[in-house]
Amino acid sequence: MDSNLKALADYVICLSESLAHTHHADDRPRYQMYLADAAVLLALVVRGSESSQLLARIEQHERLCAQTFLAGPEHAAIAELWQRFKRTI
């Protein structure tokens, strides 16, 4: 498995697990938005899309995350996995 695919999969799984375990009701819709957006990213990576298309989608995901904030403590692990994925690009 490619390192960027594994890193993105780890990020998606962390989002999913955080959604399932969060005690912050306000975070739930944000996790759902992040997951939906990350699913498109995952599809682009799996399809082997051009790097320009992937980079544009990464920027869009970062804007989404910058405009919303997670209250729960899970955000640190999520942010680390996101950075790990970006380092593989």
PyMOL Python script that loads the backbone (N, CA, C, O; Angstrom):
from pymol import cmd

cmd.read_pdbstr("""\
ATOM      1  N   MET A   1       0.847  -1.174   0.000  1.00  0.00           N
ATOM      2  CA  MET A   1       0.000   0.000   0.000  1.00  0.00           C
ATOM      3  C   MET A   1       0.894   1.238   0.000  1.00  0.00           C
ATOM      4  O   MET A   1       1.887   1.303   0.724  1.00  0.00           O
ATOM      5  N   ASP A   2       0.528   2.203  -0.812  1.00  0.00           N
ATOM      6  CA  ASP A   2       1.284   3.449  -0.863  1.00  0.00           C
ATOM      7  C   ASP A   2       1.211   4.175   0.478  1.00  0.00           C
ATOM      8  O   ASP A   2       0.210   4.094   1.190  1.00  0.00           O
ATOM      9  N   SER A   3       2.289   4.886   0.807  1.00  0.00           N
ATOM     10  CA  SER A   3       2.329   5.569   2.105  1.00  0.00           C
ATOM     11  C   SER A   3       1.262   6.649   2.210  1.00  0.00           C
ATOM     12  O   SER A   3       0.691   6.845   3.283  1.00  0.00           O
ATOM     13  N   ASN A   4       0.980   7.358   1.109  1.00  0.00           N
ATOM     14  CA  ASN A   4      -0.045   8.407   1.195  1.00  0.00           C
ATOM     15  C   ASN A   4      -1.440   7.811   1.361  1.00  0.00           C
ATOM     16  O   ASN A   4      -2.278   8.396   2.047  1.00  0.00           O
ATOM     17  N   LEU A   5      -1.702   6.665   0.750  1.00  0.00           N
ATOM     18  CA  LEU A   5      -2.990   6.007   0.906  1.00  0.00           C
ATOM     19  C   LEU A   5      -3.176   5.520   2.336  1.00  0.00           C
ATOM     20  O   LEU A   5      -4.248   5.693   2.916  1.00  0.00           O
ATOM     21  N   LYS A   6      -2.148   4.917   2.903  1.00  0.00           N
ATOM     22  CA  LYS A   6      -2.227   4.436   4.288  1.00  0.00           C
ATOM     23  C   LYS A   6      -2.396   5.610   5.252  1.00  0.00           C
ATOM     24  O   LYS A   6      -3.209   5.544   6.174  1.00  0.00           O
ATOM     25  N   ALA A   7      -1.637   6.673   5.045  1.00  0.00           N
ATOM     26  CA  ALA A   7      -1.726   7.837   5.928  1.00  0.00           C
ATOM     27  C   ALA A   7      -3.120   8.470   5.864  1.00  0.00           C
ATOM     28  O   ALA A   7      -3.667   8.872   6.891  1.00  0.00           O
ATOM     29  N   LEU A   8      -3.685   8.555   4.677  1.00  0.00           N
ATOM     30  CA  LEU A   8      -5.020   9.119   4.548  1.00  0.00           C
ATOM     31  C   LEU A   8      -6.061   8.187   5.173  1.00  0.00           C
ATOM     32  O   LEU A   8      -7.002   8.649   5.818  1.00  0.00           O
ATOM     33  N   ALA A   9      -5.894   6.888   4.984  1.00  0.00           N
ATOM     34  CA  ALA A   9      -6.804   5.922   5.609  1.00  0.00           C
ATOM     35  C   ALA A   9      -6.740   6.027   7.128  1.00  0.00           C
ATOM     36  O   ALA A   9      -7.775   5.959   7.792  1.00  0.00           O
ATOM     37  N   ASP A  10      -5.550   6.191   7.687  1.00  0.00           N
ATOM     38  CA  ASP A  10      -5.401   6.360   9.136  1.00  0.00           C
ATOM     39  C   ASP A  10      -6.149   7.607   9.615  1.00  0.00           C
ATOM     40  O   ASP A  10      -6.799   7.591  10.660  1.00  0.00           O
ATOM     41  N   TYR A  11      -6.049   8.679   8.841  1.00  0.00           N
ATOM     42  CA  TYR A  11      -6.750   9.926   9.172  1.00  0.00           C
ATOM     43  C   TYR A  11      -8.265   9.713   9.167  1.00  0.00           C
ATOM     44  O   TYR A  11      -8.958  10.140  10.091  1.00  0.00           O
ATOM     45  N   VAL A  12      -8.773   9.056   8.131  1.00  0.00           N
ATOM     46  CA  VAL A  12     -10.218   8.807   8.023  1.00  0.00           C
ATOM     47  C   VAL A  12     -10.702   7.935   9.177  1.00  0.00           C
ATOM     48  O   VAL A  12     -11.755   8.207   9.754  1.00  0.00           O
ATOM     49  N   ILE A  13      -9.953   6.897   9.520  1.00  0.00           N
ATOM     50  CA  ILE A  13     -10.330   6.021  10.632  1.00  0.00           C
ATOM     51  C   ILE A  13     -10.340   6.806  11.946  1.00  0.00           C
ATOM     52  O   ILE A  13     -11.239   6.625  12.767  1.00  0.00           O
ATOM     53  N   CYS A  14      -9.369   7.656  12.143  1.00  0.00           N
ATOM     54  CA  CYS A  14      -9.316   8.468  13.363  1.00  0.00           C
ATOM     55  C   CYS A  14     -10.525   9.400  13.439  1.00  0.00           C
ATOM     56  O   CYS A  14     -11.111   9.565  14.509  1.00  0.00           O
ATOM     57  N   LEU A  15     -10.899  10.004  12.324  1.00  0.00           N
ATOM     58  CA  LEU A  15     -12.098  10.840  12.300  1.00  0.00           C
ATOM     59  C   LEU A  15     -13.330  10.029  12.676  1.00  0.00           C
ATOM     60  O   LEU A  15     -14.150  10.463  13.486  1.00  0.00           O
ATOM     61  N   SER A  16     -13.451   8.857  12.084  1.00  0.00           N
ATOM     62  CA  SER A  16     -14.606   8.000  12.340  1.00  0.00           C
ATOM     63  C   SER A  16     -14.677   7.572  13.806  1.00  0.00           C
ATOM     64  O   SER A  16     -15.742   7.617  14.423  1.00  0.00           O
ATOM     65  N   GLU A  17     -13.537   7.159  14.353  1.00  0.00           N
ATOM     66  CA  GLU A  17     -13.510   6.746  15.765  1.00  0.00           C
ATOM     67  C   GLU A  17     -13.778   7.924  16.699  1.00  0.00           C
ATOM     68  O   GLU A  17     -14.442   7.773  17.724  1.00  0.00           O
ATOM     69  N   SER A  18     -13.266   9.081  16.343  1.00  0.00           N
ATOM     70  CA  SER A  18     -13.502  10.275  17.163  1.00  0.00           C
ATOM     71  C   SER A  18     -14.978  10.649  17.146  1.00  0.00           C
ATOM     72  O   SER A  18     -15.534  11.028  18.177  1.00  0.00           O
ATOM     73  N   LEU A  19     -15.613  10.547  15.990  1.00  0.00           N
ATOM     74  CA  LEU A  19     -17.042  10.803  15.891  1.00  0.00           C
ATOM     75  C   LEU A  19     -17.819   9.849  16.794  1.00  0.00           C
ATOM     76  O   LEU A  19     -18.750  10.258  17.487  1.00  0.00           O
ATOM     77  N   ALA A  20     -17.432   8.586  16.780  1.00  0.00           N
ATOM     78  CA  ALA A  20     -18.138   7.581  17.575  1.00  0.00           C
ATOM     79  C   ALA A  20     -17.961   7.778  19.077  1.00  0.00           C
ATOM     80  O   ALA A  20     -18.827   7.384  19.857  1.00  0.00           O
ATOM     81  N   HIS A  21     -16.851   8.384  19.489  1.00  0.00           N
ATOM     82  CA  HIS A  21     -16.542   8.457  20.913  1.00  0.00           C
ATOM     83  C   HIS A  21     -16.589   9.861  21.522  1.00  0.00           C
ATOM     84  O   HIS A  21     -16.401  10.013  22.729  1.00  0.00           O
ATOM     85  N   THR A  22     -16.834  10.871  20.715  1.00  0.00           N
ATOM     86  CA  THR A  22     -16.816  12.227  21.257  1.00  0.00           C
ATOM     87  C   THR A  22     -17.967  12.443  22.238  1.00  0.00           C
ATOM     88  O   THR A  22     -19.056  11.891  22.084  1.00  0.00           O
ATOM     89  N   HIS A  23     -17.692  13.257  23.243  1.00  0.00           N
ATOM     90  CA  HIS A  23     -18.703  13.654  24.213  1.00  0.00           C
ATOM     91  C   HIS A  23     -19.154  15.090  23.958  1.00  0.00           C
ATOM     92  O   HIS A  23     -19.919  15.660  24.737  1.00  0.00           O
ATOM     93  N   HIS A  24     -18.676  15.660  22.869  1.00  0.00           N
ATOM     94  CA  HIS A  24     -19.006  17.032  22.505  1.00  0.00           C
ATOM     95  C   HIS A  24     -20.002  17.008  21.347  1.00  0.00           C
ATOM     96  O   HIS A  24     -19.630  16.780  20.195  1.00  0.00           O
ATOM     97  N   ALA A  25     -21.251  17.244  21.666  1.00  0.00           N
ATOM     98  CA  ALA A  25     -22.307  17.174  20.657  1.00  0.00           C
ATOM     99  C   ALA A  25     -22.060  18.144  19.502  1.00  0.00           C
ATOM    100  O   ALA A  25     -22.395  17.836  18.358  1.00  0.00           O
ATOM    101  N   ASP A  26     -21.484  19.298  19.784  1.00  0.00           N
ATOM    102  CA  ASP A  26     -21.221  20.277  18.724  1.00  0.00           C
ATOM    103  C   ASP A  26     -20.181  19.784  17.722  1.00  0.00           C
ATOM    104  O   ASP A  26     -20.144  20.261  16.587  1.00  0.00           O
ATOM    105  N   ASP A  27     -19.339  18.840  18.127  1.00  0.00           N
ATOM    106  CA  ASP A  27     -18.316  18.318  17.223  1.00  0.00           C
ATOM    107  C   ASP A  27     -18.865  17.313  16.208  1.00  0.00           C
ATOM    108  O   ASP A  27     -18.271  17.127  15.146  1.00  0.00           O
ATOM    109  N   ARG A  28     -19.973  16.674  16.516  1.00  0.00           N
ATOM    110  CA  ARG A  28     -20.477  15.601  15.641  1.00  0.00           C
ATOM    111  C   ARG A  28     -20.710  16.049  14.203  1.00  0.00           C
ATOM    112  O   ARG A  28     -20.249  15.373  13.282  1.00  0.00           O
ATOM    113  N   PRO A  29     -21.408  17.162  13.972  1.00  0.00           N
ATOM    114  CA  PRO A  29     -21.593  17.577  12.574  1.00  0.00           C
ATOM    115  C   PRO A  29     -20.273  17.953  11.890  1.00  0.00           C
ATOM    116  O   PRO A  29     -20.127  17.787  10.679  1.00  0.00           O
ATOM    117  N   ARG A  30     -19.330  18.450  12.661  1.00  0.00           N
ATOM    118  CA  ARG A  30     -18.024  18.792  12.082  1.00  0.00           C
ATOM    119  C   ARG A  30     -17.289  17.529  11.643  1.00  0.00           C
ATOM    120  O   ARG A  30     -16.700  17.484  10.563  1.00  0.00           O
ATOM    121  N   TYR A  31     -17.331  16.501  12.498  1.00  0.00           N
ATOM    122  CA  TYR A  31     -16.717  15.236  12.113  1.00  0.00           C
ATOM    123  C   TYR A  31     -17.354  14.686  10.839  1.00  0.00           C
ATOM    124  O   TYR A  31     -16.660  14.155   9.972  1.00  0.00           O
ATOM    125  N   GLN A  32     -18.653  14.813  10.732  1.00  0.00           N
ATOM    126  CA  GLN A  32     -19.338  14.324   9.538  1.00  0.00           C
ATOM    127  C   GLN A  32     -18.902  15.095   8.301  1.00  0.00           C
ATOM    128  O   GLN A  32     -18.718  14.509   7.234  1.00  0.00           O
ATOM    129  N   MET A  33     -18.734  16.411   8.438  1.00  0.00           N
ATOM    130  CA  MET A  33     -18.237  17.217   7.312  1.00  0.00           C
ATOM    131  C   MET A  33     -16.814  16.810   6.944  1.00  0.00           C
ATOM    132  O   MET A  33     -16.490  16.660   5.766  1.00  0.00           O
ATOM    133  N   TYR A  34     -15.973  16.635   7.949  1.00  0.00           N
ATOM    134  CA  TYR A  34     -14.584  16.239   7.691  1.00  0.00           C
ATOM    135  C   TYR A  34     -14.526  14.877   7.011  1.00  0.00           C
ATOM    136  O   TYR A  34     -13.758  14.673   6.071  1.00  0.00           O
ATOM    137  N   LEU A  35     -15.344  13.952   7.495  1.00  0.00           N
ATOM    138  CA  LEU A  35     -15.361  12.614   6.908  1.00  0.00           C
ATOM    139  C   LEU A  35     -15.828  12.639   5.453  1.00  0.00           C
ATOM    140  O   LEU A  35     -15.243  11.970   4.602  1.00  0.00           O
ATOM    141  N   ALA A  36     -16.863  13.395   5.170  1.00  0.00           N
ATOM    142  CA  ALA A  36     -17.357  13.490   3.797  1.00  0.00           C
ATOM    143  C   ALA A  36     -16.293  14.071   2.883  1.00  0.00           C
ATOM    144  O   ALA A  36     -16.096  13.587   1.768  1.00  0.00           O
ATOM    145  N   ASP A  37     -15.614  15.092   3.343  1.00  0.00           N
ATOM    146  CA  ASP A  37     -14.577  15.715   2.533  1.00  0.00           C
ATOM    147  C   ASP A  37     -13.360  14.794   2.376  1.00  0.00           C
ATOM    148  O   ASP A  37     -12.772  14.704   1.298  1.00  0.00           O
ATOM    149  N   ALA A  38     -12.998  14.118   3.458  1.00  0.00           N
ATOM    150  CA  ALA A  38     -11.863  13.195   3.400  1.00  0.00           C
ATOM    151  C   ALA A  38     -12.158  12.007   2.491  1.00  0.00           C
ATOM    152  O   ALA A  38     -11.242  11.436   1.899  1.00  0.00           O
ATOM    153  N   ALA A  39     -13.426  11.631   2.377  1.00  0.00           N
ATOM    154  CA  ALA A  39     -13.791  10.525   1.486  1.00  0.00           C
ATOM    155  C   ALA A  39     -13.474  10.867   0.035  1.00  0.00           C
ATOM    156  O   ALA A  39     -13.025  10.010  -0.726  1.00  0.00           O
ATOM    157  N   VAL A  40     -13.706  12.103  -0.341  1.00  0.00           N
ATOM    158  CA  VAL A  40     -13.380  12.534  -1.708  1.00  0.00           C
ATOM    159  C   VAL A  40     -11.865  12.505  -1.900  1.00  0.00           C
ATOM    160  O   VAL A  40     -11.378  12.067  -2.943  1.00  0.00           O
ATOM    161  N   LEU A  41     -11.127  12.964  -0.908  1.00  0.00           N
ATOM    162  CA  LEU A  41      -9.664  12.904  -0.975  1.00  0.00           C
ATOM    163  C   LEU A  41      -9.181  11.463  -1.139  1.00  0.00           C
ATOM    164  O   LEU A  41      -8.307  11.177  -1.957  1.00  0.00           O
ATOM    165  N   LEU A  42      -9.759  10.574  -0.357  1.00  0.00           N
ATOM    166  CA  LEU A  42      -9.390   9.162  -0.429  1.00  0.00           C
ATOM    167  C   LEU A  42      -9.669   8.616  -1.826  1.00  0.00           C
ATOM    168  O   LEU A  42      -8.854   7.881  -2.382  1.00  0.00           O
ATOM    169  N   ALA A  43     -10.803   8.970  -2.382  1.00  0.00           N
ATOM    170  CA  ALA A  43     -11.141   8.513  -3.741  1.00  0.00           C
ATOM    171  C   ALA A  43     -10.136   9.047  -4.765  1.00  0.00           C
ATOM    172  O   ALA A  43      -9.748   8.327  -5.686  1.00  0.00           O
ATOM    173  N   LEU A  44      -9.721  10.283  -4.611  1.00  0.00           N
ATOM    174  CA  LEU A  44      -8.741  10.859  -5.542  1.00  0.00           C
ATOM    175  C   LEU A  44      -7.404  10.129  -5.450  1.00  0.00           C
ATOM    176  O   LEU A  44      -6.766   9.866  -6.470  1.00  0.00           O
ATOM    177  N   VAL A  45      -6.983   9.804  -4.239  1.00  0.00           N
ATOM    178  CA  VAL A  45      -5.722   9.083  -4.056  1.00  0.00           C
ATOM    179  C   VAL A  45      -5.827   7.686  -4.661  1.00  0.00           C
ATOM    180  O   VAL A  45      -4.917   7.244  -5.362  1.00  0.00           O
ATOM    181  N   VAL A  46      -6.927   6.994  -4.393  1.00  0.00           N
ATOM    182  CA  VAL A  46      -7.108   5.635  -4.914  1.00  0.00           C
ATOM    183  C   VAL A  46      -7.123   5.646  -6.442  1.00  0.00           C
ATOM    184  O   VAL A  46      -6.554   4.756  -7.073  1.00  0.00           O
ATOM    185  N   ARG A  47      -7.761   6.636  -7.031  1.00  0.00           N
ATOM    186  CA  ARG A  47      -7.827   6.732  -8.492  1.00  0.00           C
ATOM    187  C   ARG A  47      -6.510   7.163  -9.119  1.00  0.00           C
ATOM    188  O   ARG A  47      -6.334   7.057 -10.332  1.00  0.00           O
ATOM    189  N   GLY A  48      -5.591   7.644  -8.304  1.00  0.00           N
ATOM    190  CA  GLY A  48      -4.321   8.120  -8.854  1.00  0.00           C
ATOM    191  C   GLY A  48      -4.476   9.425  -9.602  1.00  0.00           C
ATOM    192  O   GLY A  48      -3.835   9.637 -10.631  1.00  0.00           O
ATOM    193  N   SER A  49      -5.318  10.296  -9.091  1.00  0.00           N
ATOM    194  CA  SER A  49      -5.594  11.581  -9.740  1.00  0.00           C
ATOM    195  C   SER A  49      -4.335  12.434  -9.814  1.00  0.00           C
ATOM    196  O   SER A  49      -3.370  12.229  -9.077  1.00  0.00           O
ATOM    197  N   GLU A  50      -4.378  13.391 -10.720  1.00  0.00           N
ATOM    198  CA  GLU A  50      -3.239  14.294 -10.894  1.00  0.00           C
ATOM    199  C   GLU A  50      -2.956  15.033  -9.593  1.00  0.00           C
ATOM    200  O   GLU A  50      -3.858  15.318  -8.805  1.00  0.00           O
ATOM    201  N   SER A  51      -1.686  15.331  -9.395  1.00  0.00           N
ATOM    202  CA  SER A  51      -1.294  15.980  -8.145  1.00  0.00           C
ATOM    203  C   SER A  51      -1.942  17.350  -7.996  1.00  0.00           C
ATOM    204  O   SER A  51      -2.240  17.764  -6.876  1.00  0.00           O
ATOM    205  N   SER A  52      -2.169  18.068  -9.102  1.00  0.00           N
ATOM    206  CA  SER A  52      -2.805  19.386  -9.000  1.00  0.00           C
ATOM    207  C   SER A  52      -4.233  19.266  -8.473  1.00  0.00           C
ATOM    208  O   SER A  52      -4.679  20.102  -7.687  1.00  0.00           O
ATOM    209  N   GLN A  53      -4.942  18.240  -8.900  1.00  0.00           N
ATOM    210  CA  GLN A  53      -6.303  18.025  -8.417  1.00  0.00           C
ATOM    211  C   GLN A  53      -6.284  17.640  -6.937  1.00  0.00           C
ATOM    212  O   GLN A  53      -7.113  18.104  -6.154  1.00  0.00           O
ATOM    213  N   LEU A  54      -5.342  16.797  -6.569  1.00  0.00           N
ATOM    214  CA  LEU A  54      -5.217  16.381  -5.180  1.00  0.00           C
ATOM    215  C   LEU A  54      -4.829  17.557  -4.284  1.00  0.00           C
ATOM    216  O   LEU A  54      -5.388  17.720  -3.199  1.00  0.00           O
ATOM    217  N   LEU A  55      -3.888  18.365  -4.723  1.00  0.00           N
ATOM    218  CA  LEU A  55      -3.466  19.522  -3.937  1.00  0.00           C
ATOM    219  C   LEU A  55      -4.596  20.529  -3.759  1.00  0.00           C
ATOM    220  O   LEU A  55      -4.731  21.125  -2.691  1.00  0.00           O
ATOM    221  N   ALA A  56      -5.407  20.721  -4.793  1.00  0.00           N
ATOM    222  CA  ALA A  56      -6.553  21.625  -4.681  1.00  0.00           C
ATOM    223  C   ALA A  56      -7.541  21.106  -3.647  1.00  0.00           C
ATOM    224  O   ALA A  56      -8.112  21.882  -2.880  1.00  0.00           O
ATOM    225  N   ARG A  57      -7.739  19.800  -3.629  1.00  0.00           N
ATOM    226  CA  ARG A  57      -8.672  19.212  -2.663  1.00  0.00           C
ATOM    227  C   ARG A  57      -8.109  19.274  -1.245  1.00  0.00           C
ATOM    228  O   ARG A  57      -8.862  19.452  -0.287  1.00  0.00           O
ATOM    229  N   ILE A  58      -6.806  19.130  -1.107  1.00  0.00           N
ATOM    230  CA  ILE A  58      -6.165  19.259   0.197  1.00  0.00           C
ATOM    231  C   ILE A  58      -6.357  20.679   0.724  1.00  0.00           C
ATOM    232  O   ILE A  58      -6.668  20.867   1.901  1.00  0.00           O
ATOM    233  N   GLU A  59      -6.177  21.670  -0.133  1.00  0.00           N
ATOM    234  CA  GLU A  59      -6.384  23.068   0.275  1.00  0.00           C
ATOM    235  C   GLU A  59      -7.826  23.289   0.704  1.00  0.00           C
ATOM    236  O   GLU A  59      -8.081  23.997   1.678  1.00  0.00           O
ATOM    237  N   GLN A  60      -8.766  22.693  -0.011  1.00  0.00           N
ATOM    238  CA  GLN A  60     -10.173  22.826   0.351  1.00  0.00           C
ATOM    239  C   GLN A  60     -10.443  22.206   1.723  1.00  0.00           C
ATOM    240  O   GLN A  60     -11.176  22.773   2.534  1.00  0.00           O
ATOM    241  N   HIS A  61      -9.848  21.044   1.976  1.00  0.00           N
ATOM    242  CA  HIS A  61     -10.031  20.386   3.273  1.00  0.00           C
ATOM    243  C   HIS A  61      -9.423  21.230   4.393  1.00  0.00           C
ATOM    244  O   HIS A  61      -9.990  21.328   5.481  1.00  0.00           O
ATOM    245  N   GLU A  62      -8.295  21.823   4.129  1.00  0.00           N
ATOM    246  CA  GLU A  62      -7.663  22.674   5.141  1.00  0.00           C
ATOM    247  C   GLU A  62      -8.490  23.920   5.427  1.00  0.00           C
ATOM    248  O   GLU A  62      -8.551  24.369   6.571  1.00  0.00           O
ATOM    249  N   ARG A  63      -9.125  24.482   4.410  1.00  0.00           N
ATOM    250  CA  ARG A  63     -10.018  25.628   4.636  1.00  0.00           C
ATOM    251  C   ARG A  63     -11.198  25.223   5.512  1.00  0.00           C
ATOM    252  O   ARG A  63     -11.586  25.952   6.425  1.00  0.00           O
ATOM    253  N   LEU A  64     -11.764  24.052   5.223  1.00  0.00           N
ATOM    254  CA  LEU A  64     -12.875  23.547   6.021  1.00  0.00           C
ATOM    255  C   LEU A  64     -12.463  23.405   7.483  1.00  0.00           C
ATOM    256  O   LEU A  64     -13.187  23.833   8.382  1.00  0.00           O
ATOM    257  N   CYS A  65     -11.315  22.812   7.713  1.00  0.00           N
ATOM    258  CA  CYS A  65     -10.836  22.610   9.092  1.00  0.00           C
ATOM    259  C   CYS A  65     -10.505  23.934   9.771  1.00  0.00           C
ATOM    260  O   CYS A  65     -10.702  24.077  10.978  1.00  0.00           O
ATOM    261  N   ALA A  66     -10.007  24.895   9.013  1.00  0.00           N
ATOM    262  CA  ALA A  66      -9.647  26.193   9.583  1.00  0.00           C
ATOM    263  C   ALA A  66     -10.881  27.013   9.946  1.00  0.00           C
ATOM    264  O   ALA A  66     -10.828  27.858  10.840  1.00  0.00           O
ATOM    265  N   GLN A  67     -11.989  26.765   9.252  1.00  0.00           N
ATOM    266  CA  GLN A  67     -13.206  27.531   9.506  1.00  0.00           C
ATOM    267  C   GLN A  67     -14.071  26.916  10.603  1.00  0.00           C
ATOM    268  O   GLN A  67     -15.054  27.518  11.035  1.00  0.00           O
ATOM    269  N   THR A  68     -13.708  25.729  11.046  1.00  0.00           N
ATOM    270  CA  THR A  68     -14.459  25.047  12.097  1.00  0.00           C
ATOM    271  C   THR A  68     -13.468  24.570  13.150  1.00  0.00           C
ATOM    272  O   THR A  68     -12.298  24.335  12.848  1.00  0.00           O
ATOM    273  N   PHE A  69     -13.929  24.430  14.365  1.00  0.00           N
ATOM    274  CA  PHE A  69     -13.029  24.035  15.441  1.00  0.00           C
ATOM    275  C   PHE A  69     -13.653  22.908  16.240  1.00  0.00           C
ATOM    276  O   PHE A  69     -14.845  22.927  16.546  1.00  0.00           O
ATOM    277  N   LEU A  70     -12.830  21.926  16.574  1.00  0.00           N
ATOM    278  CA  LEU A  70     -13.272  20.816  17.408  1.00  0.00           C
ATOM    279  C   LEU A  70     -13.010  21.156  18.865  1.00  0.00           C
ATOM    280  O   LEU A  70     -11.943  21.663  19.211  1.00  0.00           O
ATOM    281  N   ALA A  71     -13.976  20.879  19.709  1.00  0.00           N
ATOM    282  CA  ALA A  71     -13.844  21.192  21.128  1.00  0.00           C
ATOM    283  C   ALA A  71     -13.209  20.049  21.907  1.00  0.00           C
ATOM    284  O   ALA A  71     -12.561  20.280  22.928  1.00  0.00           O
ATOM    285  N   GLY A  72     -13.385  18.837  21.442  1.00  0.00           N
ATOM    286  CA  GLY A  72     -12.909  17.670  22.180  1.00  0.00           C
ATOM    287  C   GLY A  72     -11.404  17.494  22.094  1.00  0.00           C
ATOM    288  O   GLY A  72     -10.748  18.085  21.236  1.00  0.00           O
ATOM    289  N   PRO A  73     -10.864  16.687  22.980  1.00  0.00           N
ATOM    290  CA  PRO A  73      -9.415  16.467  23.027  1.00  0.00           C
ATOM    291  C   PRO A  73      -8.873  15.657  21.843  1.00  0.00           C
ATOM    292  O   PRO A  73      -7.660  15.582  21.646  1.00  0.00           O
ATOM    293  N   GLU A  74      -9.756  15.063  21.072  1.00  0.00           N
ATOM    294  CA  GLU A  74      -9.337  14.232  19.946  1.00  0.00           C
ATOM    295  C   GLU A  74      -8.658  15.033  18.844  1.00  0.00           C
ATOM    296  O   GLU A  74      -7.972  14.466  17.993  1.00  0.00           O
ATOM    297  N   HIS A  75      -8.847  16.348  18.856  1.00  0.00           N
ATOM    298  CA  HIS A  75      -8.349  17.173  17.755  1.00  0.00           C
ATOM    299  C   HIS A  75      -6.830  17.066  17.583  1.00  0.00           C
ATOM    300  O   HIS A  75      -6.334  17.202  16.465  1.00  0.00           O
ATOM    301  N   ALA A  76      -6.097  16.829  18.645  1.00  0.00           N
ATOM    302  CA  ALA A  76      -4.638  16.738  18.533  1.00  0.00           C
ATOM    303  C   ALA A  76      -4.225  15.533  17.694  1.00  0.00           C
ATOM    304  O   ALA A  76      -3.356  15.649  16.829  1.00  0.00           O
ATOM    305  N   ALA A  77      -4.833  14.387  17.940  1.00  0.00           N
ATOM    306  CA  ALA A  77      -4.508  13.183  17.168  1.00  0.00           C
ATOM    307  C   ALA A  77      -4.931  13.350  15.714  1.00  0.00           C
ATOM    308  O   ALA A  77      -4.223  12.918  14.804  1.00  0.00           O
ATOM    309  N   ILE A  78      -6.078  13.972  15.497  1.00  0.00           N
ATOM    310  CA  ILE A  78      -6.565  14.200  14.136  1.00  0.00           C
ATOM    311  C   ILE A  78      -5.603  15.117  13.378  1.00  0.00           C
ATOM    312  O   ILE A  78      -5.250  14.849  12.230  1.00  0.00           O
ATOM    313  N   ALA A  79      -5.187  16.198  14.033  1.00  0.00           N
ATOM    314  CA  ALA A  79      -4.264  17.140  13.389  1.00  0.00           C
ATOM    315  C   ALA A  79      -2.934  16.474  13.064  1.00  0.00           C
ATOM    316  O   ALA A  79      -2.359  16.728  12.005  1.00  0.00           O
ATOM    317  N   GLU A  80      -2.437  15.626  13.961  1.00  0.00           N
ATOM    318  CA  GLU A  80      -1.168  14.928  13.704  1.00  0.00           C
ATOM    319  C   GLU A  80      -1.289  13.988  12.510  1.00  0.00           C
ATOM    320  O   GLU A  80      -0.391  13.938  11.670  1.00  0.00           O
ATOM    321  N   LEU A  81      -2.372  13.254  12.426  1.00  0.00           N
ATOM    322  CA  LEU A  81      -2.553  12.337  11.299  1.00  0.00           C
ATOM    323  C   LEU A  81      -2.725  13.090   9.988  1.00  0.00           C
ATOM    324  O   LEU A  81      -2.275  12.625   8.941  1.00  0.00           O
ATOM    325  N   TRP A  82      -3.372  14.247  10.038  1.00  0.00           N
ATOM    326  CA  TRP A  82      -3.510  15.064   8.837  1.00  0.00           C
ATOM    327  C   TRP A  82      -2.129  15.534   8.362  1.00  0.00           C
ATOM    328  O   TRP A  82      -1.818  15.462   7.173  1.00  0.00           O
ATOM    329  N   GLN A  83      -1.315  16.011   9.291  1.00  0.00           N
ATOM    330  CA  GLN A  83       0.032  16.457   8.925  1.00  0.00           C
ATOM    331  C   GLN A  83       0.867  15.300   8.385  1.00  0.00           C
ATOM    332  O   GLN A  83       1.641  15.477   7.444  1.00  0.00           O
ATOM    333  N   ARG A  84       0.712  14.128   8.972  1.00  0.00           N
ATOM    334  CA  ARG A  84       1.432  12.940   8.493  1.00  0.00           C
ATOM    335  C   ARG A  84       1.030  12.646   7.050  1.00  0.00           C
ATOM    336  O   ARG A  84       1.891  12.354   6.220  1.00  0.00           O
ATOM    337  N   PHE A  85      -0.264  12.721   6.740  1.00  0.00           N
ATOM    338  CA  PHE A  85      -0.720  12.507   5.368  1.00  0.00           C
ATOM    339  C   PHE A  85      -0.113  13.548   4.431  1.00  0.00           C
ATOM    340  O   PHE A  85       0.378  13.202   3.356  1.00  0.00           O
ATOM    341  N   LYS A  86      -0.143  14.814   4.828  1.00  0.00           N
ATOM    342  CA  LYS A  86       0.390  15.872   3.955  1.00  0.00           C
ATOM    343  C   LYS A  86       1.875  15.683   3.667  1.00  0.00           C
ATOM    344  O   LYS A  86       2.343  16.036   2.585  1.00  0.00           O
ATOM    345  N   ARG A  87       2.613  15.134   4.616  1.00  0.00           N
ATOM    346  CA  ARG A  87       4.061  14.913   4.386  1.00  0.00           C
ATOM    347  C   ARG A  87       4.298  13.835   3.321  1.00  0.00           C
ATOM    348  O   ARG A  87       5.393  13.759   2.763  1.00  0.00           O
ATOM    349  N   THR A  88       3.302  13.013   3.033  1.00  0.00           N
ATOM    350  CA  THR A  88       3.492  11.960   2.026  1.00  0.00           C
ATOM    351  C   THR A  88       3.228  12.448   0.608  1.00  0.00           C
ATOM    352  O   THR A  88       3.523  11.750  -0.362  1.00  0.00           O
ATOM    353  N   ILE A  89       2.675  13.641   0.494  1.00  0.00           N
ATOM    354  CA  ILE A  89       2.314  14.182  -0.837  1.00  0.00           C
ATOM    355  C   ILE A  89       3.531  14.841  -1.469  1.00  0.00           C
ATOM    356  O   ILE A  89       3.445  15.357  -2.584  1.00  0.00           O
TER     357      ILE A  89
END
""", "prot")
cmd.dss("prot")
cmd.show_as("cartoon", "prot")
cmd.util.cbc("prot")
cmd.orient("prot")
